[in-house]
Amino acid sequence: MVYQVDLNADMGESFGRWTLGDDATLMPQLTSANIACGFHGGDPHVMRETVALAVESSVGIGAHIGLPDLLGFGRRRLEISATELHDYTLFQLGALKAFAEAASSRVQHVKPHGSLYAMIRDDADLANAVVSAIAETDAKVILLGAGGQQAEIAAAAGVPFVSEGYVDLDYDAGGRLVLERVKKLRDPDVMATRAVRLVTERKMVTVDDTDLDLAADSICVHGDAPNASAIATAIRMALEGAGVELVPLAALTRP
């Protein structure tokens, strides 16, 4: 059996004089990059530079949309309406689309960040808001997320969907991510072993040491982890060593 998987990471989350992560080292290890669009991190200059890095490494460009929460890095839940989220999505996606097109490229996907990721997983109205904004902009743009109702809502709107999994975050027994305000230092070899098992067995161990069935066609590495580049390198080497082909999201949604 031939296995394919996308390897994505959250990128471009620096802001002004504040630098987060080592995007230049991490980018070549990826097949897709989720680029912050100024709401939870990033700014116009960082967006332009990160798009250029992605183009240089032939990495798929994605809008990493977040809540308007620079101070909390988008990891605080905000009470917003579906109309507000629709416009937040349209604003951020449109901004990155301009930078991508200026670099003779295009936006491949949209991925919600932080608390927004969980909010659209649990709230159909919010999921609809994100999907409708994507459809209005470019229905070929992929929504990258946690599956469930998001996939169904995207399919109904004709928007492609790819489900992802995490190896550098933990899952609880119910299959929900255990979010971290500050990323832990994790062993790259352990993360690599998790990644291979996720792709080849569709399983992930939970915090209570039980197996969770998890169907994921993309694996996320957090760019703000203290050793993100080492983790991504170890994952890529392990996957390729196991005969897994790494491809961008767009290759996974072709007919």
TAQUIWO-V397631 format. One record per backbone hydrogen bond with DSSP energy under -0.5 kcal/mol. NH is the residue of the N-H (numbers start at 1). CO is the residue of the C=O. If there is no record, write none. Layout:
BEGIN
NH;CO
NH;CO
END
This chain:
BEGIN
3;1
3;243
5;245
6;217
8;6
8;219
9;32
10;221
11;9
11;34
15;18
18;15
19;17
23;21
25;22
26;22
27;23
28;24
29;26
30;27
31;7
32;7
33;60
34;9
35;33
35;62
36;11
36;34
37;64
38;41
42;14
47;43
48;44
49;45
50;46
51;47
52;48
53;49
54;50
55;51
56;52
57;53
58;55
59;54
60;31
61;106
62;33
63;109
64;35
64;62
65;63
65;111
69;39
69;67
73;70
74;69
75;72
80;78
85;81
86;82
87;83
88;84
89;85
90;86
91;87
92;88
93;89
94;90
95;91
96;92
97;93
98;94
99;95
100;96
101;97
102;98
103;99
103;100
104;101
105;100
108;61
108;106
109;61
110;142
111;63
112;144
113;65
115;74
116;74
116;113
117;113
117;114
118;114
119;115
120;116
121;117
122;118
123;119
124;122
127;123
128;124
129;125
130;126
131;127
132;128
133;129
134;130
135;131
136;132
137;133
138;134
141;138
142;108
143;160
144;110
144;142
145;143
145;162
150;147
151;148
152;148
153;149
154;150
155;151
156;152
157;153
157;154
158;154
158;155
159;154
160;139
162;143
164;145
165;218
167;220
168;220
170;178
172;176
175;172
178;170
179;177
186;184
188;186
191;187
192;188
193;189
194;190
195;191
196;192
197;193
198;194
199;195
200;196
201;197
202;197
202;198
203;197
204;212
206;210
207;171
209;206
212;204
214;202
216;214
217;163
218;163
219;6
220;165
221;8
223;221
225;222
228;225
231;227
232;228
233;229
234;230
235;231
236;232
237;233
238;234
239;235
240;236
241;237
242;238
243;240
244;239
245;3
246;244
247;5
247;245
251;248
252;248
252;249
253;249
253;250
END
